[in-house]
Amino acid sequence: WNAQSLPAISRITLQSDFIPTKLTHPDTYVNKVLVGSQDGRMQLWNVQSCRMVFEFNSIVPPCEDQRNSWISVLTTAPILDIVAVGTTGGHVILYNLKLNQCV
């Protein structure tokens, strides 16, 4: 949005089966936001083009109860390409966005 007048500048449309829970802007990822979901998936979106850049592997083990897979915390780490992810099931995961894998 425009901070001066507050209207939305762009809008992204998520798939109906992707229910967002958290959002962060990874450092150095120009025009990108990382969105976490209820089922443990994460998507990287370009907010300028309103297109999904990449969908990451689910960070939650397949045997995990769906209610425990919600991404409840999503924040960048001081190391490039690393985010910290917390779930409602109590998991804390460091994830490398560039390699698409847990650290």
DSSP file (Angstrom, degrees, kcal/mol; ACC not computed):
  #  RESIDUE AA STRUCTURE BP1 BP2  ACC     N-H-->O    O-->H-N    N-H-->O    O-->H-N    TCO  KAPPA ALPHA  PHI   PSI    X-CA   Y-CA   Z-CA
    1    1 A W              0   0    0      0, 0.0     2,-0.6     0, 0.0     7,-0.2   0.000 360.0 360.0 360.0 164.0    0.0    0.0    0.0
    2    2 A N     >  -     0   0    0      5,-2.0     4,-3.1     1,-0.1     0, 0.0  -0.783 360.0-149.8 -86.1 119.1    1.0    3.6   -0.3
    3    3 A A  T  4 S+     0   0    0     -2,-0.6    -1,-0.1     1,-0.2     0, 0.0   0.749  92.6  50.2 -64.3 -24.6    2.0    4.8    3.2
    4    4 A Q  T  4 S+     0   0    0      1,-0.1    -1,-0.2     3,-0.1    -2,-0.0   0.944 129.5  14.7 -79.6 -50.1    0.8    8.4    2.5
    5    5 A S  T  4 S-     0   0    0      2,-0.1    -2,-0.2     0, 0.0    -1,-0.1   0.564  92.5-136.7-105.1 -10.3   -2.7    7.7    1.2
    6    6 A L     <  +     0   0    0     -4,-3.1     2,-0.2     1,-0.2    -3,-0.1   0.484  50.7 140.7  69.9   8.9   -3.1    4.1    2.3
    7    7 A P        -     0   0    0      0, 0.0    -5,-2.0     0, 0.0    -1,-0.2  -0.524  61.9 -99.0 -77.3 153.8   -4.7    2.6   -0.9
    8    8 A A        -     0   0    0     -7,-0.2     3,-0.1    -2,-0.2     0, 0.0  -0.503  29.9-166.9 -68.2 135.0   -3.6   -0.9   -1.9
    9    9 A I  S    S-     0   0    0      1,-0.3     2,-0.3    -2,-0.2    -1,-0.2   0.814  70.9  -2.2 -90.9 -37.7   -1.0   -0.7   -4.7
   10   10 A S        -     0   0    0      2,-0.0     2,-0.4    40,-0.0    -1,-0.3  -0.961  60.9-150.7-149.2 165.8   -1.2   -4.4   -5.6
   11   11 A R        -     0   0    0     -2,-0.3     2,-0.4    -3,-0.1    -3,-0.0  -0.999   7.7-148.5-142.2 133.8   -3.0   -7.5   -4.5
   12   12 A I        -     0   0    0     -2,-0.4     2,-0.6    33,-0.0    39,-0.1  -0.843  11.0-144.0-104.3 144.5   -2.0  -11.2   -4.7
   13   13 A T        -     0   0    0     -2,-0.4     2,-0.2    37,-0.4     3,-0.1  -0.921  15.7-155.9-110.0 115.1   -4.5  -14.0   -5.1
   14   14 A L        -     0   0    0     -2,-0.6     5,-0.0     1,-0.1     2,-0.0  -0.504  28.7 -95.3 -86.0 155.7   -3.7  -17.2   -3.3
   15   15 A Q    >   -     0   0    0     -2,-0.2     3,-1.7     1,-0.1    -1,-0.1  -0.351  36.6-114.7 -64.7 152.5   -5.0  -20.6   -4.2
   16   16 A S  T 3  S+     0   0    0      1,-0.3    -1,-0.1    -3,-0.1    -2,-0.1   0.760 115.6  52.9 -64.4 -25.1   -8.1  -21.6   -2.4
   17   17 A D  T 3  S+     0   0    0      1,-0.1     2,-0.7     2,-0.0    -1,-0.3   0.393  92.4  83.3 -91.4   4.8   -6.3  -24.5   -0.6
   18   18 A F    <   -     0   0    0     -3,-1.7    -1,-0.1    20,-0.1    -4,-0.1  -0.895  60.4-174.0-109.9 102.1   -3.5  -22.2    0.7
   19   19 A I        -     0   0    0     -2,-0.7    19,-1.8    -5,-0.0    20,-0.2  -0.858  20.5-136.4-101.1 110.2   -4.7  -20.4    3.9
   20   20 A P  E     +A   37   0A   0      0, 0.0    17,-0.3     0, 0.0     3,-0.1  -0.325  33.1 164.7 -71.0 144.9   -2.2  -17.8    5.0
   21   21 A T  E     +     0   0A   0     15,-2.9     2,-0.3     1,-0.4    16,-0.2   0.592  65.3  16.3-125.1 -31.7   -1.1  -17.5    8.6
   22   22 A K  E     -A   36   0A   0     14,-1.2    14,-2.8    51,-0.1    -1,-0.4  -0.973  56.0-165.8-145.4 158.2    2.1  -15.4    8.6
   23   23 A L  E     +A   35   0A   0     -2,-0.3     2,-0.3    12,-0.2    12,-0.2  -0.997  10.6 169.3-144.8 141.1    4.0  -13.2    6.2
   24   24 A T  E     -A   34   0A   0     10,-2.2    10,-3.4    -2,-0.3    51,-0.1  -0.978  31.7-127.4-146.8 160.4    7.5  -11.8    6.2
   25   25 A H        -     0   0    0     -2,-0.3     8,-0.2     8,-0.2    51,-0.1  -0.915  29.6-138.8-109.5 104.5    9.9   -9.9    3.9
   26   26 A P    >   -     0   0    0      0, 0.0     3,-1.9     0, 0.0     6,-0.2  -0.389  31.1 -98.9 -64.1 136.3   13.2  -11.8    3.6
   27   27 A D  T 3  S+     0   0    0      1,-0.3    54,-0.3    50,-0.2     3,-0.1  -0.257 105.5  10.5 -55.5 139.3   16.2   -9.4    3.6
   28   28 A T  T 3  S+     0   0    0      1,-0.2     2,-1.4    -3,-0.1    -1,-0.3   0.360  91.5 121.3  69.6  -0.5   17.6   -8.7    0.1
   29   29 A Y    X   -     0   0    0     -3,-1.9     3,-1.7     3,-0.1    -1,-0.2  -0.708  60.2-146.8 -90.5  87.6   14.6  -10.4   -1.6
   30   30 A V  T 3  S-     0   0    0     -2,-1.4     3,-0.1     1,-0.3    -3,-0.0  -0.318  73.1  -5.7 -63.6 129.9   13.5   -7.3   -3.5
   31   31 A N  T 3  S+     0   0    0      1,-0.2    16,-2.7    15,-0.1    17,-0.7   0.715 109.4 122.6  60.7  24.4    9.7   -7.0   -4.0
   32   32 A K  E <   - B   0  46A   0     -3,-1.7     2,-0.3    14,-0.3    14,-0.2  -0.899  40.3-172.8-120.8 146.1    9.2  -10.4   -2.4
   33   33 A V  E     - B   0  45A   0     12,-2.2    12,-2.9    -2,-0.4     2,-0.5  -0.981  18.4-138.8-130.3 147.9    7.2  -11.6    0.6
   34   34 A L  E     -AB  24  44A   0    -10,-3.4   -10,-2.2    -2,-0.3     2,-0.5  -0.927  19.5-162.3-106.1 126.1    7.2  -15.1    2.1
   35   35 A V  E     -AB  23  43A   0      8,-3.0     8,-2.3    -2,-0.5     2,-0.3  -0.935   1.5-157.2-114.8 127.6    3.8  -16.4    3.1
   36   36 A G  E     -AB  22  42A   0    -14,-2.8   -15,-2.9    -2,-0.5   -14,-1.2  -0.702  14.6-154.3 -99.2 156.1    3.3  -19.3    5.6
   37   37 A S  E >   -A   20   0A   0      4,-1.7    34,-1.9   -17,-0.3     3,-1.1  -0.695  30.6-101.2-127.8 175.6    0.1  -21.4    5.7
   38   38 A Q  T 3  S+     0   0    0    -19,-1.8    31,-0.2    32,-0.2   -20,-0.1   0.765 118.3  50.1 -65.6 -28.0   -2.1  -23.6    7.9
   39   39 A D  T 3  S-     0   0    0    -20,-0.2    21,-0.2    31,-0.1    -1,-0.2   0.251 121.5 -99.1-101.7  14.7   -0.7  -26.8    6.4
   40   40 A G  S <  S+     0   0    0     -3,-1.1    19,-1.9     1,-0.3     2,-0.2   0.458  80.1 131.6  88.1   0.5    3.0  -25.9    6.8
   41   41 A R        -     0   0    0     17,-0.2    -4,-1.7    18,-0.1     2,-0.4  -0.511  39.5-157.2 -82.7 156.1    3.6  -24.8    3.2
   42   42 A M  E     -BC  36  56A   0     14,-0.6    14,-2.7    -6,-0.2     2,-0.4  -0.989   4.3-165.1-131.2 144.0    5.4  -21.6    2.3
   43   43 A Q  E     -BC  35  55A   0     -8,-2.3    -8,-3.0    -2,-0.4     2,-0.5  -0.988  12.9-144.1-129.5 139.9    5.2  -19.5   -0.9
   44   44 A L  E     -BC  34  54A   0     10,-3.0     9,-3.3    -2,-0.4    10,-1.5  -0.908  25.2-169.5-101.8 124.0    7.4  -16.7   -2.1
   45   45 A W  E     -BC  33  52A   0    -12,-2.9   -12,-2.2    -2,-0.5     2,-0.7  -0.903  24.5-137.3-118.9 142.3    5.5  -14.0   -3.9
   46   46 A N  E  >> -BC  32  51A   0      5,-2.9     4,-1.4    -2,-0.4     5,-1.1  -0.881  16.5-164.2 -91.5 115.0    6.7  -11.1   -6.0
   47   47 A V  T  45S+     0   0    0    -16,-2.7    -1,-0.1    -2,-0.7   -15,-0.1   0.666  84.4  56.2 -79.2 -14.9    4.4   -8.2   -4.9
   48   48 A Q  T  45S+     0   0    0    -17,-0.7    -1,-0.2     1,-0.1   -16,-0.1   0.917 120.4  27.3 -79.7 -45.1    5.2   -6.1   -7.9
   49   49 A S  T  45S-     0   0    0    -18,-0.2    -2,-0.2     2,-0.2    -1,-0.1   0.587 100.2-132.7 -90.2 -10.9    4.2   -8.6  -10.5
   50   50 A C  T  <5 +     0   0    0     -4,-1.4     2,-0.4     1,-0.2   -37,-0.4   0.849  62.7 130.0  60.4  37.1    1.6  -10.3   -8.2
   51   51 A R  E   < -C   46   0A   0     -5,-1.1    -5,-2.9   -39,-0.1     2,-0.4  -0.928  65.1-113.5-122.4 146.2    3.0  -13.7   -9.1
   52   52 A M  E     -C   45   0A   0     -2,-0.4    -7,-0.3    -7,-0.2     3,-0.1  -0.636  25.3-171.2 -75.0 129.7    4.1  -16.7   -7.1
   53   53 A V  E     -     0   0A   0     -9,-3.3     2,-0.3    -2,-0.4    -8,-0.2   0.853  64.7 -12.4 -87.6 -41.3    7.9  -17.2   -7.5
   54   54 A F  E     -C   44   0A   0    -10,-1.5   -10,-3.0     2,-0.0     2,-0.5  -0.981  49.4-142.6-162.3 144.8    8.2  -20.5   -5.7
   55   55 A E  E     -C   43   0A   0     -2,-0.3   -12,-0.2   -12,-0.2     2,-0.1  -0.976  29.4-142.6-112.3 124.2    6.4  -22.9   -3.4
   56   56 A F  E     -C   42   0A   0    -14,-2.7   -14,-0.6    -2,-0.5     3,-0.1  -0.439  26.8 -90.8 -84.0 155.5    8.6  -24.5   -0.8
   57   57 A N        -     0   0    0     43,-0.1    -1,-0.1     1,-0.1     2,-0.1  -0.268  56.8 -89.4 -55.6 149.2    8.4  -28.1    0.4
   58   58 A S        -     0   0    0      1,-0.1   -17,-0.2   -17,-0.1    -1,-0.1  -0.439  31.5-152.1 -62.7 135.2    6.1  -28.5    3.5
   59   59 A I  S    S+     0   0    0    -19,-1.9    -1,-0.1    -2,-0.1   -19,-0.1   0.552  71.8  84.7 -86.7  -7.3    8.2  -28.0    6.6
   60   60 A V  S    S-     0   0    0    -21,-0.2    -2,-0.1   -20,-0.1     9,-0.1  -0.809  89.1-109.2-100.1 132.9    5.9  -30.3    8.7
   61   61 A P    >   -     0   0    0      0, 0.0     3,-1.9     0, 0.0    -2,-0.1  -0.283  28.1-120.4 -56.5 143.1    6.4  -34.1    8.7
   62   62 A P  T 3  S+     0   0    0      0, 0.0     4,-0.1     0, 0.0    -2,-0.0   0.759 111.5  57.5 -59.6 -26.4    3.5  -35.8    6.8
   63   63 A C  T 3  S+     0   0    0      2,-0.1     2,-0.1     3,-0.0     3,-0.1   0.580  83.7 111.4 -81.1  -7.7    2.6  -37.8    9.9
   64   64 A E  S <  S-     0   0    0     -3,-1.9     2,-0.1     1,-0.1     5,-0.1  -0.373  81.1-101.8 -69.8 142.7    2.0  -34.6   11.9
   65   65 A D    >   -     0   0    0      1,-0.1     3,-1.8    -2,-0.1     4,-0.3  -0.433  28.2-127.2 -61.7 132.6   -1.5  -33.7   12.9
   66   66 A Q  G >  S+     0   0    0      1,-0.3     3,-1.4     2,-0.2     4,-0.3   0.827 108.2  59.5 -53.9 -36.3   -2.9  -31.0   10.6
   67   67 A R  G 3  S+     0   0    0      1,-0.3     3,-0.4     2,-0.2    -1,-0.3   0.740 104.7  50.7 -67.8 -21.1   -3.8  -28.8   13.6
   68   68 A N  G <  S+     0   0    0     -3,-1.8    21,-1.5     1,-0.2    23,-0.3   0.388  96.0  72.0 -94.5   3.1   -0.2  -28.7   14.7
   69   69 A S    <   +     0   0    0     -3,-1.4    -1,-0.2    -4,-0.3    -2,-0.2   0.521  62.7 122.6 -98.7  -5.4    1.2  -27.7   11.3
   70   70 A W        -     0   0    0     -3,-0.4    18,-1.9    -4,-0.3     2,-0.8  -0.317  66.7-124.8 -57.8 133.7    0.0  -24.1   11.2
   71   71 A I  E     +D   87   0B   0    -34,-1.9    16,-0.3    16,-0.2    -1,-0.1  -0.748  38.5 168.9 -79.3 113.0    2.9  -21.7   10.7
   72   72 A S  E     +     0   0B   0     14,-2.4     2,-0.4    -2,-0.8    15,-0.2   0.626  63.3  33.3-103.5 -17.7    2.5  -19.4   13.7
   73   73 A V  E     +D   86   0B   0     13,-1.8    13,-2.5   -51,-0.1     2,-0.3  -0.998  58.1 171.9-139.7 136.0    5.8  -17.6   13.5
   74   74 A L  E     +D   85   0B   0     -2,-0.4     2,-0.3    11,-0.2    11,-0.2  -0.904  17.3 151.1-145.9 112.3    7.8  -16.6   10.4
   75   75 A T  E     -D   84   0B   0      9,-2.3     9,-3.3    -2,-0.3     2,-0.1  -0.987  41.9-108.6-145.3 152.4   10.8  -14.3   10.8
   76   76 A T  E     -D   83   0B   0     -2,-0.3     7,-0.2     7,-0.2     4,-0.1  -0.471  28.4-139.0 -79.0 152.3   14.1  -13.7    9.0
   77   77 A A        -     0   0    0      5,-2.3     5,-0.2     2,-0.4   -50,-0.2  -0.644  27.9-107.5-101.7 164.3   17.4  -14.7   10.6
   78   78 A P  S    S+     0   0    0      0, 0.0     2,-0.5     0, 0.0     5,-0.1   0.578 100.3  84.4 -70.1  -5.8   20.6  -12.6   10.5
   79   79 A I  S >  S-     0   0    0      3,-0.1     3,-1.8     1,-0.1    -2,-0.4  -0.840  94.6-103.0 -99.0 132.4   22.0  -15.1    7.9
   80   80 A L  T 3  S+     0   0    0     -2,-0.5     3,-0.1     1,-0.2   -52,-0.1  -0.226 101.4   9.6 -55.4 136.2   21.1  -14.5    4.3
   81   81 A D  T 3  S+     0   0    0    -54,-0.3    16,-3.3     1,-0.2     2,-0.5   0.423 101.4 116.2  75.3   2.6   18.4  -16.9    2.9
   82   82 A I  E <   - E   0  96B   0     -3,-1.8    -5,-2.3    14,-0.2     2,-0.3  -0.879  38.9-179.8-107.2 132.3   17.6  -18.3    6.4
   83   83 A V  E     -DE  76  95B   0     12,-2.3    12,-3.0    -2,-0.5     2,-0.5  -0.940  23.5-132.7-123.0 151.3   14.2  -18.0    8.0
   84   84 A A  E     -DE  75  94B   0     -9,-3.3    -9,-2.3    -2,-0.3     2,-0.4  -0.896  24.4-166.9-101.5 132.0   13.0  -19.2   11.4
   85   85 A V  E     -DE  74  93B   0      8,-3.1     8,-3.1    -2,-0.5     2,-0.4  -0.974   5.8-168.8-123.8 129.3    9.6  -20.9   11.3
   86   86 A G  E     -DE  73  92B   0    -13,-2.5   -14,-2.4    -2,-0.4   -13,-1.8  -0.933   8.1-158.3-115.4 143.4    7.5  -21.8   14.3
   87   87 A T  E >   -D   71   0B   0      4,-2.2     3,-1.8    -2,-0.4   -16,-0.2  -0.781  31.8-114.2-116.9 162.6    4.4  -24.1   14.2
   88   88 A T  T 3  S+     0   0    0    -18,-1.9   -19,-0.2    -2,-0.3   -20,-0.1   0.677 114.5  66.4 -66.8 -16.1    1.4  -24.5   16.5
   89   89 A G  T 3  S-     0   0    0    -21,-1.5    -1,-0.3   -19,-0.3   -21,-0.1   0.430 122.4-103.1 -83.5   0.7    2.7  -28.0   17.2
   90   90 A G  S <  S+     0   0    0     -3,-1.8     2,-0.3     1,-0.3    -2,-0.1   0.506  73.7 142.1  93.1   4.7    5.7  -26.5   19.0
   91   91 A H        -     0   0    0    -23,-0.3    -4,-2.2     2,-0.0     2,-0.5  -0.586  33.0-164.0 -79.5 141.5    8.3  -27.0   16.2
   92   92 A V  E     -E   86   0B   0     -2,-0.3     2,-0.4    -6,-0.2    -6,-0.2  -0.994  16.1-178.1-123.1 122.4   11.0  -24.4   15.6
   93   93 A I  E     -E   85   0B   0     -8,-3.1    -8,-3.1    -2,-0.5     2,-0.5  -0.965  24.7-147.5-128.3 133.0   12.7  -24.9   12.3
   94   94 A L  E     -E   84   0B   0     -2,-0.4     9,-2.9   -10,-0.2     2,-0.4  -0.891  27.5-166.3 -94.9 127.7   15.5  -23.0   10.5
   95   95 A Y  E     -EF  83 102B   0    -12,-3.0   -12,-2.3    -2,-0.5     2,-0.8  -0.955  19.6-143.4-125.1 132.6   14.9  -23.1    6.8
   96   96 A N  E  >> -EF  82 101B   0      5,-3.0     5,-1.5    -2,-0.4     4,-1.3  -0.832  11.8-168.2 -93.2 109.6   17.2  -22.3    3.9
   97   97 A L  T  45S+     0   0    0    -16,-3.3    -1,-0.2    -2,-0.8   -15,-0.1   0.873  85.1  53.5 -66.5 -37.8   15.1  -20.6    1.2
   98   98 A K  T  45S+     0   0    0    -17,-0.4    -1,-0.2     1,-0.2   -16,-0.1   0.887 119.0  33.7 -66.1 -39.1   17.8  -20.8   -1.4
   99   99 A L  T  45S-     0   0    0      2,-0.2    -1,-0.2   -18,-0.2    -2,-0.2   0.541 101.4-131.9 -93.4  -8.5   18.3  -24.6   -0.9
  100  100 A N  T  <5 +     0   0    0     -4,-1.3     2,-0.3     1,-0.2    -3,-0.2   0.940  69.6 100.4  55.4  51.2   14.7  -25.4   -0.1
  101  101 A Q  E   <S-F   96   0B   0     -5,-1.5    -5,-3.0   -45,-0.0    -1,-0.2  -0.993  79.1 -90.7-158.4 159.1   15.6  -27.4    2.9
  102  102 A C  E      F   95   0B   0     -2,-0.3    -7,-0.3    -7,-0.2    -9,-0.0  -0.418 360.0 360.0 -67.8 147.8   15.8  -27.4    6.7
  103  103 A V              0   0    0     -9,-2.9    -1,-0.1    -2,-0.1    -8,-0.1   0.453 360.0 360.0 -79.3 360.0   19.1  -26.3    8.1
